[in-house]
Amino acid sequence: MSTLPALTLNDGHSIPAIGFGTYPMTGDEATNAVRSALDIGYRLIDTAVNYGNEDAVGRAIASSDVPRNEIVITTKLPGRDHGYDETLRSFDASAAALGVEQIDLYLIHWPNPSVGRFTDSWKAMVQLQKEHRVRSIGVSNFTREFLQRLGAETGVLPAVNQVELHPYFPQESLLAFHAEHSIVTEAWSPLGKRAAPYTEPVVAGIAADHGITPSQVVLLWHIQRGVVPIPKSGNEERQRSNFDLPDVQLSADELAAITALGRADGRLFGGDPNTHEEM
């Protein structure tokens, strides 16, 4: 995994090609899992206010032997804190909980269109970046239309959009838009959680052909599509398997066959950003 190049963002910074997710772990479970992930080699750690574990993640980072400047900490603004001043206050609370002065990647968690204040939050995040309190800014669960609105109203497009993305929901149209505008795609639930496609003949067959696990097939599919997967596991063995990916190059036909598993109703829980909102 260490041989994988980092992905350059549209603001000139970069992030690792794979990250470590922390939801829904809290307390000692989250601290121990993040500490283990850092020991294995993960350097992109993903949390959020609404995960209730920023403090636990911060403790793991503070107690790790990994230098702080090698770790990319991501956290997310909750819906209840949308608005310019509210965002600035929420950022201060997140930085304090994490025990850091600068957050490396700060995301709006959901657009919450019925509230209609995500552009106000985005303007605050642009300011935080100008003040070097945030290194890179981005969003999560934004559609093409919401991204275009950010650009139209502020002139600044996100460096990252973290969205639901897995073989049953491959997001081809959104990926193309991201590529056109130099927005890096991150994938939450990259393995599909309880709906993981490991028994699909195409995934199982590719795994057998290359002598790797089905989960590694799916992670390689993400990475070779230019997507940063954010798998979560509290199990050290699975953390290592997800990170120490084999030096295997899936063919174009293999990638297309996995993408073809996509379904019109492929979302895990119906989290359409136009209608699903989280405060």
N, C-alpha and C positions, 0 to 999 in steps of 0.2 A: 504493500500500500504506500510505503514511503516514496516509491518511484513515481507515483501518480503526480502529475503537475497540479499546482494550485490553479484555481480559476480567477482570472483577472476581472475585477468589477469595473463598471463604467465610471467610477470615481478614481480609478488608478490603484485602489487597494486590491487585496486578493483574499480568498478564503480557501480552505482545504477542500478536496474533492469529495470528502465524506464527513458527516458530522455525527454527533451523539445526541439522541433525544432523551429527555428526562421525564416526560409525562407518562403516567400519573404518579411517579414516585415522589415521596416527601420524606422529611426528617432524615434519620440515619440511613435509611435505604437509599435515598437520593445521594447523600454525601458519599457513601461507600461505593455506589455505582459509578459516580463521576470520578472519584479517585482511581478506581480500577480502570476506567476508560482512559484516563490520562496516562496511567502507567503503561497501558497497551500501545498508546501512540495517538489516540484521538486528540485533535487540537481545536476542533469546532464544537462547542458545547451549547446546546439549545435549551432555553428555559422560557418562562413567561410569568407575568404577574398572576395570571389565572391558574397557573399550575400549583401555586402555593409552595414553591420550593426554591425561590431565589436565595433565601438565606442558607439553605442546605447546599446548594450548588456553590455559593460563595465560600462556605467552609471548606469544601473539597479543594477548591482552587487555591485558597490561602494555605492549606496544609500540604499541597503538592510540591514536589521537587522541580516540577516543570516551571521555567521562568514565565512570569505573567505575560511578557511581550510575545510569547509563542502561542498563547491561547486566544482564540477568537470567541468571546462571550456574546451570545445572542440572547436578548430578552424582548418581550412584546408588550405593547401598550394595550390595556384592556378597554373594552367599549365604554365603560362607565367614566373613563377619563378622557374621552374625546373632547376636543376644544383646545385652543392655543395655550391659555394659562394652565388649564388642567393637565395638559401633556407635560409641561415643564415641571409641575409639581410631581407628577407620576414618575417622570424620569429620575428626579432627585430621590424619591422613595426606592426605586429599583436599584439605583447606584448604591444607596446606603445598605440595602438588604444584601446586595452582592459583595459589598465591601470593596468597591472599586471607584476610582475617580472618573474613568472613561469606560463607556460601553462600546464594544467593537462593532456590533451590528444591532441596530434598534429598529424593530418592526411594528407597524400597526397590525394588531392581531386579526381583526375582522373589520370590513368597511362599515357595517351597520348602517345601510342606506336610509333607514327610516329616521335615524337620528340626524344624518346629513351633515356631520361636522368633521368628517375624516380629512377634508382639505385644510381645515383650521389646524388639526393636529399635525398634518404634513408640513405646514408652514413653520410650526414650532420645531419640528425635527430638523428642517433645513437650517434653522437658526442654531440649534444645538450642534450640528455638524460644523457650521462656520466657527463656532466657539471652541471646536476641537474637544467637546465633551462627549461626542459620539464620533466614531471613526467613519462608519458607513450607515446609511439609512435605507430602509426598505419596507415592504409590506407583506402581508400574509392573507391568503384567500381573496385576492383581488382579481376581478375579471378584466378582460380587455377594456371594457367601457370605463370601469373605475380607474384603471391606469391612465387612460387617455384624459380623463377629467383632471387627474393630478397634474399631468403635463400641461394641459391647457390653462389651468388656473395658477400654476406656480413656475412653469418652465423647467421643472426638475422632475425627472423620472426616477423611480426607485432603482437601487443597485440590485436588489433581490426581490423576488416574489416567491414566498413559500406557500405551496398549495398541496392539496390532496393529489397524489399522483402515484399510481401503481399499475400493474398490467391490466386490471379490469377498468381502469380509468386513466388512459395514457395522455390525455390533454394535448393532443397533437396540434390543434389550432392555436392554443395559448402558447405552446412552446415556440411555434413559428413566429408569433408576435413578439415574444421575448427576444428571440434571436435577432429579429429585425431592429429592435431598439436596445440591444446590448444589456438586457436585463437577465441576470442569472436566475435560473429556476432551482429552488430547493423543493424536495419532496417530503411531506409528512406522511406517516404511515406508508413508507415506500414498499414494504413487504406485504401490505394488505391486511395486517392484523389477523383477525379470525377468519378472514376470507382469503388468506394467502393461497396463491395458485400453485402450490408445490406439487399437487397430484395431477395437474393438467398434463396431458401426454406431451405437449410441446415443451413445457418446462422440464419435466422429468426426463424426457429424451435428450434434451440439450445437456442437462446435468450429467447423465450417464455417458454421453459421447465425450465429454471433456473431463470426466472423473472429478467433478466438483459437486457441491450441494445445490439443491434447488434455490435456496436463499441466496447463495453466491451468484447464481445465474441471474436472478432478478436484480441484485445490486449492480452487477456488471452491465445489465441492460440500461439501468439508469445512467451510470457513469459514461457509457459509450454514447448515450444520447445527449451528453453535456449537462445532465441533471445532477445536483448534489443531494444524495439520499441522506436522511436523518433517522437511521434506525435506532430504536430504543431497546435495551435489554438490561436487566439487573443481574444476569448470569454471565460470569466472567468468560466462560467458554464460548458462549454465543457472541459476546462482545468481540472476542478475538477472531472468531470465524467471520464475522461481518467486516472486520477491519483488515485482516490479513488476506485480502483477496488474491487469488492465483493470477499468474501472468497469462491470462487467457483472453484472446480477442474473439468475440462473437462475430460471426459473419453477418453481412447485411441481411441475408435471408433469415438467419436466426433472430436477429433483432426485429425484423418485420413480423415474424411469426408470433413473437411474444406480444408485440404491439397489437396484433390482430385479435388478441383475447379481449380487447376493450369492449365494453357494453354501454349502451345508451343510458342504462340505469346503474352504472358501475360504482357510484359513490357508496361509501361505507355506511353512512347514516343520513343521507339526504342533505348534506351540508352545502346547499347552493348559496353562494354569497349574496345573491339577489334577495333571498328570503330568510336564510338562517342568520341569526344574530346572537352574539354573546356579549354580555355586559361585564 
